[in-house]
C-alpha cells in the first residue's frame, strides 16, 4: 500500500475579540502617531484582527483548532501518533509548545516536535509529516498545526502591532493510496536574520534587566525587511516546485500565500500567471496570523468551496530570517 500523505481534514480557530483599525488608530493617535494605522492599512489591506484572552498562550490557541480538525476527521486525541506544531511565538523558549499542547489535548500516544521557521513553518511541517509517513509504517495519524500569538511578544506601542492577529490552523494528515503530497521547495537567506526578530532572551544575548528595559526581548523591526524578497521569492518557489513535479499553473486550483500584504499576493499571482481568484486572501478580515495564516486560509477556502476534493493546492510561506517554503498537495 502506498503511504502518500493526504490531508484528511483541516480546521482553524479565530478568537472572539475583534480589534478594528479604528481602535488601533485611537491608540496611536494618543501616542502622537496618527499616521501609523492609515499607512499600514493602505499598504497591506488589513482592516481588523482578532485577539485571544490575555491569559492565553499559543498552545491555548492551537487547542480548539486541533480538536476541530480531529472531530472532522473522525479521530480521537489518543489516535494521534505525532504532533508537529509550527510557530515563532512559542509558549516558552523551552519546553516545546507541541508537548504542552499534547498534554492539553490528551494525545497520550503522540510524540511531538516544533518547527520554528517563522511564517514558513506550516509548509515545512507538512513536508516533515509527509516524509515521516512515507518512511515509517508505524505512523498513521499526524496532527500538523500552525499557531500564532506574536502580538503578546510585541510592545503595545510599537507600530508593527498593526499586523499581528491571533489564530491557529490544524490539519490531520494520514497515509493513503491516492495522490496527496506531491513535493516541496525551499529558499533561505540568513543575511536578513538581523532585520526583524526577538534578539534578547536566547544564547546570543540572554535576557537581562537592561535588555528588557531596552525592549530587546520584544519582537522588533530593526532594519528594512525588503518586500522584494516575497515579490521575487514566491514566483521562484512556485516555478521550481512546478518544474520538479511536472505540473503547470493551469493545473493548480488554488495557491495559498503568506497573508501579510494583499498587493504582494496579487502581484505574485500575476507574475506566475495565476488568476487572482485562485489566490485566496484572509488578512483583510483576520489580520496577519503569521505561522497560522496558511492553514487558516486553506481552511477558510475549503469552507467557501474554493478548494474541493482532488484539487491541486500549492502553499507558499515566507518568514523572517528569511525562510521560504512551498508545498504542493492534492486534496
Buried (B, 14 or more C-beta within 10 A) or exposed (E): EEBBBBBBBBBBBBBEEBBEBEEBBEBBEEEEBEEBBEEBBEEBBBBBBBBBEEEBBBBBBBBBBBBBBBEBBEBEBEBBBBBBBBBBBBBEEEEBBBBBBBEBBEBEEBBBBBBBBBBBBBBBBBBBBBEBBBEEEEBBBBBBBBBBBBBBBBEEEBBBBBBBBBBBBBBBBBBBEEBBBBBBBBBBEEEBBEBBBBBBBEEEEEBEEEBEEEBBBBBBBEEEBEBEBBBBBBBBBBBBBBEEBEBEBEEBBBBBBBBBBBEBBBBBBEBBEBEEEBBBBBBBBBBBBBBBBBBBBBBBBBEEEBBEEEBBBBBBBBBBBBBBBBBBBBB
